[in-house]
Amino acid sequence: METRVAVISLIVTQPEAVEELNAILHTYIIGRMGLPYRQKNVNIICVAVDAPQDIISAMSGKLGLLAGVNTKTVYSNVIAKE
């Protein structure tokens, strides 16, 4: 199986989306950074993942469907076989 490293960036405007967001992300996370931006009432989350490209794409798609969540994904050129 080939995996890729990617970064999924999220802007969360509805705090009630966080529980479902965490349930989607928990499996393939390498690291995560979250920044509350209280002045704008948003949370900014950046998640590094290592997974097959189709899994990353599916995760990003599911996250983007959550109410109050906007997402963008950036893929590395590094492809590794496991």
Sequence and secondary structure as in RCSB ss.txt:
>XXXX:A:sequence
METRVAVISLIVTQPEAVEELNAILHTYIIGRMGLPYRQKNVNIICVAVDAPQDIISAMSGKLGLLAGVNTKTVY
SNVIAKE
>XXXX:A:secstr
 EEEEEEEEEEE  GGGHHHHHHHHTTTEEEEEEEEEGGGTEEEEEEEEEE HHHHHHHHHHHHHSTTEEEEEEE
EEEEEE 
